[in-house]
């Protein structure tokens, strides 16, 4: 006699496809972040040049200029990290409401350092708002099918341990071996 193990319980999760506005917001925020990263890399290259120049041709207050530049570089790197984690990562994970305010704040602050990344962040903020309104309550996850999600399939429960499985997936409980009841 052979022993066969039944398939595990059917997952009731529905794959979430982002709305078109959420995809646009993700792209706009990524473009803004890349432009910011390029600006930080250029700034850090300038700081590197300042360090080398100060070592070859010492001048008064060179150490102060180098320390200030390195401190500003660390601050810009931290801002870049926060922009990625608070804005882009949240939009990519589908946490649109949580990403909306940080994206606006980062966009406004980016306007002072560089106009172009700030504009892209603000456009991303607008698209996040559009995506929140598009998806609304009951969004099924596909841009072509707006409306309530499909109901979960009926479940059969085990009288012994109480676990639930999709009807027809298994006849006996994999955990305790008792017959499932519909």
C-alpha positions in Angstrom: 0.0 0.0 0.0 1.4 3.4 -0.9 1.0 6.5 1.1 0.1 9.7 -0.7 0.2 13.0 0.9 -2.7 15.4 0.0 -2.1 18.8 -1.4 -1.9 21.6 1.2 -4.9 23.9 1.6 -5.7 26.2 -1.3 -4.5 29.8 -0.7 -7.2 32.3 -1.0 -4.9 35.2 -1.9 -5.6 37.0 -5.2 -2.6 38.3 -7.1 -2.7 42.1 -7.0 -2.0 43.9 -10.2 -1.4 47.6 -9.7 -3.6 50.2 -11.4 -2.2 52.2 -14.3 -1.8 55.3 -12.0 0.1 53.3 -9.4 2.5 52.0 -12.1 3.0 55.6 -13.4 3.6 56.8 -9.8 6.2 54.1 -9.3 8.0 55.0 -12.5 8.0 58.8 -11.8 9.3 58.2 -8.3 12.1 55.9 -9.6 13.1 58.5 -12.2 13.2 61.2 -9.5 15.3 59.0 -7.3 17.7 58.2 -10.1 18.2 61.9 -10.9 18.8 62.5 -7.2 21.3 59.7 -7.0 23.2 61.1 -10.0 23.3 64.5 -8.3 24.6 63.0 -5.1 27.3 61.1 -7.0 28.4 64.2 -8.7 28.5 66.1 -5.4 30.5 63.2 -3.8 32.9 63.4 -6.8 33.4 67.1 -6.1 34.1 66.3 -2.4 36.6 63.7 -3.5 38.3 66.3 -5.7 38.3 68.8 -2.8 40.0 66.2 -0.5 42.7 65.5 -3.1 43.2 69.2 -3.9 43.5 70.0 -0.2 46.0 67.3 0.3 48.2 68.5 -2.6 47.8 72.2 -2.1 47.0 73.0 1.6 45.2 76.2 2.2 43.7 77.8 5.3 40.5 76.2 6.5 40.9 73.2 4.1 40.0 70.8 6.9 36.8 72.7 7.7 35.8 72.7 4.0 36.4 69.0 3.7 34.6 68.2 6.9 31.6 70.3 5.9 31.5 68.7 2.5 31.7 65.2 4.0 29.0 66.0 6.5 26.7 67.4 3.7 27.5 64.2 1.6 26.4 62.0 4.5 23.2 64.1 4.9 22.4 63.8 1.2 23.1 60.0 1.3 20.6 59.7 4.2 18.0 61.8 2.3 18.5 59.5 -0.7 18.0 56.4 1.5 14.9 57.8 3.1 13.4 58.8 -0.3 13.9 55.2 -1.5 12.5 53.5 1.5 9.6 55.9 2.4 8.4 56.6 -1.1 9.5 54.1 -3.8 9.5 51.0 -1.7 6.1 51.7 -0.3 4.6 52.4 -3.8 6.2 49.2 -5.1 4.7 47.2 -2.2 1.3 48.7 -2.9 1.1 50.8 0.3 -0.1 53.9 -1.6 -1.7 55.7 1.3 1.5 55.3 3.4 3.6 56.6 0.6 1.6 59.7 -0.3 2.7 62.1 2.4 6.4 61.2 2.4 6.5 61.6 -1.4 5.0 65.1 -1.1 7.5 66.1 1.6 10.5 64.6 -0.3 9.2 66.4 -3.5 9.1 69.8 -1.7 12.5 69.3 -0.1 13.9 68.2 -3.5 12.8 71.4 -5.1 15.4 73.3 -3.0 18.3 71.0 -4.0 17.3 70.3 -7.6 14.2 71.3 -9.4 13.8 68.3 -11.8 13.7 65.5 -9.1 11.3 67.6 -7.1 8.9 68.0 -10.0 9.0 64.2 -10.6 8.3 63.5 -7.0 5.4 65.9 -7.0 4.0 64.3 -10.2 4.4 60.9 -8.5 2.4 62.3 -5.5 -0.4 63.3 -7.8 -0.4 59.8 -9.5 -0.5 58.2 -6.1 -3.6 60.1 -5.3 -5.1 59.1 -8.6 -4.3 55.4 -7.9 -5.9 55.6 -4.5 -9.1 56.9 -6.1 -9.0 54.3 -8.9 -8.4 51.4 -6.6 -10.8 52.5 -3.9 -12.6 50.0 -1.7 -13.4 46.7 -3.5 -10.7 47.0 -6.2 -10.2 43.4 -7.5 -6.6 44.1 -8.5 -6.8 44.2 -12.3 -7.2 47.4 -14.3 -9.8 45.7 -16.5 -12.0 44.5 -13.7 -13.0 47.2 -11.3 -15.4 46.1 -8.6 -15.7 43.7 -5.7 -13.2 40.8 -5.5 -14.4 37.2 -6.1 -15.8 35.5 -3.0 -13.6 32.8 -1.5 -14.3 29.2 -2.5 -16.4 27.1 0.0 -14.3 25.4 2.7 -14.5 22.0 4.3 -13.4 21.9 8.0 -11.9 19.1 10.0 -13.9 18.0 13.0 -10.7 17.1 14.9 -8.4 20.1 14.6 -10.7 22.7 13.0 -8.5 23.5 10.0 -10.2 24.5 6.8 -9.4 23.4 3.3 -11.0 24.1 -0.1 -13.8 21.7 -0.9 -12.6 18.9 -3.1 -8.9 19.6 -2.5 -8.5 16.8 0.1 -10.8 14.2 1.6 -8.9 13.7 4.9 -7.2 16.3 7.1 -3.4 16.3 6.5 -2.8 17.3 10.1 -4.8 14.7 12.0 -6.1 12.3 9.4 -9.9 12.7 10.1 -12.5 12.9 7.4 -13.4 16.5 6.4 -17.0 17.7 6.5 -18.3 20.2 4.1 
